[in-house]
Amino acid sequence: MKNIISKIMVAFLAVALAVAAFPVTNAFAADETPPAPTDEKLEAAWAKVLKVYERTGKAFEDTDAHIAKFQGMIDKAAEKGKDISSLQTALDAYETALLASKPQYDALGQTVSTHAGFDANGNLIDSEQALATLKEVREQTKSIKESMGGTFKALREALKAFREANKPADIETERE
């Protein structure tokens, strides 16, 4: 009896292993052309572009004031005798990249203001033009990002490291 049960168990395990080796789902070849995005997706993408453009514009619109804000913070730290060399280097690199990227930002502004394929409210008018506009905006933002070279992130990291290195000592007071 033991021999029969063990043979049945071995056969069952072999069948289970064979079934597990085959895929459960079917694999289909992908179409040569992906489906076109829906009108809603194009409008949502345009709304996102406008938000990103507006947020990015804060740095590019008034470059002097933007840089002066950081420079003021660095100057205050220098007056207190802090080592600001890494902050100043990061700010200088950021300022250079910001000024070099300004023409690319202006070209992006031109694309956003013409908004081919979309009306003034961001509603879709022509899906082909809208898709072309979104692709152009993607290339322009990619160009700006490459031109900036991560200098803002480097400045932010330098500020973070500066703050960490210059934390005020915790003063513990005794309670009576």
JOBELTA-V329684 format. One record per residue. N is the residue number from 1. OMEGA is omega in degrees with one decimal (none if undefined). Layout:
n	omega
N	OMEGA
N	OMEGA
This chain:
n	omega
1	179.1
2	-177.7
3	-179.2
4	-179.4
5	180.0
6	177.1
7	178.7
8	179.5
9	178.7
10	179.3
11	179.3
12	178.7
13	178.3
14	177.8
15	179.7
16	178.2
17	179.1
18	179.1
19	-179.1
20	-178.8
21	-179.2
22	178.9
23	-178.7
24	-177.8
25	177.6
26	176.3
27	179.8
28	176.6
29	179.9
30	175.6
31	179.2
32	178.6
33	178.9
34	179.3
35	179.6
36	178.6
37	-179.5
38	179.1
39	-178.9
40	-180.0
41	178.2
42	178.2
43	178.3
44	178.4
45	178.7
46	177.8
47	178.4
48	177.6
49	-179.1
50	178.4
51	179.9
52	179.0
53	-180.0
54	-179.7
55	178.9
56	-177.9
57	-180.0
58	179.2
59	-173.6
60	-174.2
61	180.0
62	-174.7
63	-177.1
64	179.5
65	-180.0
66	179.6
67	-179.6
68	178.3
69	178.2
70	-178.9
71	176.7
72	178.1
73	-179.9
74	179.6
75	177.6
76	179.0
77	179.3
78	178.1
79	179.8
80	176.4
81	-179.0
82	176.7
83	-175.0
84	-173.4
85	-179.3
86	177.3
87	-178.5
88	178.0
89	179.9
90	178.8
91	178.7
92	178.7
93	178.9
94	-179.5
95	178.8
96	-179.9
97	-179.9
98	179.4
99	179.6
100	-177.8
101	-177.2
102	178.3
103	177.9
104	177.1
105	178.1
106	177.1
107	176.0
108	177.9
109	177.3
110	178.7
111	180.0
112	-177.7
113	177.3
114	177.6
115	179.4
116	-179.8
117	179.9
118	174.3
119	-176.5
120	179.9
121	179.6
122	177.8
123	-177.0
124	175.8
125	-178.6
126	-173.7
127	179.5
128	177.2
129	-179.4
130	179.1
131	177.4
132	178.3
133	-179.9
134	177.4
135	178.3
136	178.4
137	178.9
138	179.4
139	-179.8
140	178.7
141	176.3
142	178.5
143	178.2
144	-179.6
145	178.4
146	-179.6
147	178.8
148	173.6
149	178.6
150	-176.8
151	178.1
152	177.6
153	178.4
154	177.4
155	178.8
156	178.3
157	177.7
158	176.1
159	179.9
160	179.0
161	178.5
162	179.6
163	-180.0
164	-178.9
165	-176.0
166	176.3
167	174.9
168	179.4
169	178.1
170	179.6
171	179.6
172	178.6
173	178.9
174	178.3
175	179.7
176	none
